[in-house]
């Protein structure tokens, strides 16, 4: 992208291969996950929070193979299969190659091929941070997850069930079965049900929607509960009014956390859901689909062609 704007600013073109510096690893990209972060950066929505130089290559969910190692990196070798949330302030993974800091890189789960691995880092890290680092979710607590079939939501449902929580999740009619397969104890079809009529005495609300959904979510929290949002800062006046916590969650690259998640995936605890796989040349289409807010799990761009 040479400018900010709609999906049309994404240009499929040649670019120089990035150079590896101290503490960095060059990764041959096999697949890149698509996240709301990508199109919010593209639209210029995050210019006040993240500084970029244009032209910019988006895409910060990556799975691939180590091609070259820079000075100061000892944990990896050429040929290692890796995945990462790359640094959102730098060029990303919608490309044949991306440079990733060694501190963000982890060995890819053996149980996942690159497309599914690329769907994991940003969403899984966001879900983990929301539930455990910020929410301090405990076994037998009640959690309401808005958008339980979305990128972050479908990981959050699995993580919360693994922890032993009672999980209530919302999704559209078409995604009710997915919620049940992920392990949700109760599912709410938001097209025909008001969640506040179903969910009561909730310890944690995970808000991936914002707006009216967040506004109504205060009503279902128990005293001392927490509303954690990935999209909209909770209002302090609401926190005080309802006697709860309101937390805005942002996510950063974290190799140690990603390695722990990879081990849980390999023990058959979790699996990423894929909405669809598109070639890199269809990045514009991927952004349009992601931006409409109805993806079932993750959209992934396949970068390296599978050898026959």
N, C-alpha and C positions, 0 to 999 in steps of 0.2 A: 504494500500500500504506500503510495506516494503522497496521499492526502487523507484527511479524515472524511467520513461520510457513510453512505449506504454500502451494501454488498458490492456495488459496481466499482468501488475503488480498489477492490482486490484484483491485482494484475498477475496473470500466470506468465512468468518470464524467467529468463536466466539471471542469476546473481552470482557474485564471487563466492567461492567456498570460504567459510570463516576460518580464521587462524586461531590456533590454540596458544593461550598464554599460561602463565604460572597458575597452578591450582585448577586447571581446566581440562576437560576431556572433549574430544571431537567424536560425536556420535553419528553413525550412518543411520538415518531415520528410516524405520520400516512403517510406522504408523503414527499419526498425530490425533489426539482427542480434540473435540470441539467443545468449548465451554462458553457460557455467557460472558466470561472475562474477555474472550477473543473479540466478540462483536461490540462489547462496551468500549474496549480500547479502540477498535476500528472507527466507531462513531464519534470518538473524542469525549465520551462521557466521563472518562477517568483522568482527563488532563490535569485536573487539580490535585490528583493523588499520585499518579505515576507519570514520570517524565520520560518521553521517548524522542529519539531522533528519527526523522523521516529521510529516506524510505525505511519502512519497518516490515519485517516478516513476522506475522502473528503466530499463535499456537504454542501453548506452554505445557501441554500434556504430550509426553513423548515416550515411545518405546523403540529400541533399535540396538545396534551393535557398536561396541567401542572400536573406533577406527584409529585414533591417535591419542596419546596421553601427553599432557604438558608437564613441565617440571613441577615437583612438589606433590604429585599424585601417586600414591603407592597401592591403593586398594583395588585398582583395576588393571586389566591387561587387554591388549588388542584381541578382539573376538568375543569378549564378554557380552552377554545379552543383558541389557540394562533398561531401566525405565526411570522417569523423573518428572517432577514439576520443575520446569526450567524457570529462570529468573524473568518475571514479567516486565522488567525494565529494559530487557535486551531482545535481540532477534530471537524468534521462536522456531517451531518445528514444522511449519508448512514448507518444507524444503528437503532436499536430499541429505543435507548435513546441518547439524546444529551444535554449537558449543555450549556445554553445560558445566557449571562449577562442580568439582568433585564432591563438595559438601551437600549437593542436591541429588546426587546419583545413587541408585540402589540396584542390586542385582534383580532382574526380572523374575517374577514367580515362574517356576517351572511348569505349573499347571496351566498357564495362560499363553496362548500365542500372542504375537505382537499387537494385533488389533485390539484384543481384549485388555492387554496390559496398558495400551495407550489410553484406554477409557478410564483408567483407575486413579492416577496420582492426584490430580487437583480435587476431584470429587471426594475421594476417600479421605484425603487429608483434611478437607473442609468439614466432612461429617465427623471425623474423629475429634478434631479440635472443638467443634461445637458441643458434642455430647459429653466428652470426657475432660478435656482441659478446661473448658469454660463452664459447662453445665454440671460437671461432677456427677453424672448419671450413675445411679446405684441400682442393684438388683431390686426388683419388686416395685420400683417407682413407675409412675404412669407418665408416658410421653406421647404427645401429639405431634406428628410429623406432617407438615403441609407439603404437598407435592411429593408424596412418597414414591411415585414411579419415575421421578426425574433423576437427573445426574447425581446430585448430592443426596436427595431423598432416598433413593433405592439402596445406597450404602448405609445411610443412617438407620433404616429399618433393620438391616442385617446386623449392624453393630449393636443396636439397642437390644435386639433379641439375644444376641450372643452374651450380652452383659446380664441378661435375666430380667429386663424391664418388661412392663406391660405396654405393648405398642399399639397405638391407634394411628392410622395413616389415611390421608385423603388423596383421591385421584379421580379422574373422570371414569365414566361407565366402562370404557374399553380397557382400563387398566386395573380393574378390581381384582381380576384373577392373578395378575402379576404381584399385587400387594400380598395376596394370600400365599403365593409361592415363596415370597421373600420372608414370610414368617409373621406378618402382622396379625395381632390378636383380634383387632376389629378394623374394618375398612369402612370408609365413608365416601360415598359418591357425591362429590360437591355439586354435581349438576341437578341433583334431586333432593339433597339433604343439607340442612344447615349444621355445620359441625358443632356449634354451641348447643344444639339440642341433643347431641349424642355424647360429647366428651365433657366430663366433669371432674373436678378435683385433680387437675393435671399438675404434675411436678415440673415438667419442662415442655414448652412449646418450641419446636424448631420451625422457624418461619423462612421459607424459601420463596415467598410470594410478595409480601409487603402490602401496602395500600389498605384496602378495606379488610382483607384477611387478617392483617396484623391488628387492626383496630378492634375487630371482633374477638381476637384471641385473648385479650386481657380478661375477658369474662369467664374463661374456662380454667384459669390458673387458680391453684390453691394458695392460701396465704404463705408467703415465703418462697413461692415457686419462681421459675425463671423463663423469660421469653428471650430466645436467642435468635437473632436474625442475620441472614447472610446478604440481605438486600436493602435494608432500611433501618437506620438507627432508631431504636426505641425511644419514645419521648420520656424525659425525666418526670414530667407531670403525671404520666400514666403509671410509672413505677411507684411514685409516691401515693397516688390515689388508691392503687390496688395492693400495696404492701408486698411487692414482688421485686425481682431483679430484671433488668432489661440490659441485654448485652448485644453489641454488634460484633460479628465474627469476621475477621479477615484471615486469609490463609497465606502461608509463606512456604517456600521449598524446605523440606525437612527429610534428609536422607535416613536418619535413624528411625523416625516414625514410619517412613515408607518401607524400610526393611522389615519392621515388625509386622506391618500389614501384609507384606509379601509372604511371610511365614504363615500367617493365618490363612491366607488364600491357598497356600500349598497344603495346608492341613484340612482342606475342603470345607472351611468355615464360611467363606464368602465367594461370590462370583459377580462380576460386572454384567449388567444388562446392556445389550447393544440395540439401539433403535435401527440404525442402518449404517452401511459402509459405503463410502463414496471415494472415487479417485481424487488425488490432490487437485487435478484440474477443475474439479467441481466445488472448490472451496466457497464460491459465492452461494451456491445452492445449499451447502451445509450451513452457512450463516443464516440464510433465510429460514431454514427449517428449525434451527436452534432458537432463533429470535421469536418464532411464533409461540414458543413456550409449551408445546405439546409433545416434545420428544419423550419416548418411552425408554428411559435409560440414557445412553450416550450415543452421539453421532461421532463417527471416526473417519478420518481421511487415510486411505491406504497410500503410502508414498512409494515404497519399494514393491515392485511387482513380484508376485510369487513365481518362482522358477518352476517350469513344467517338469 
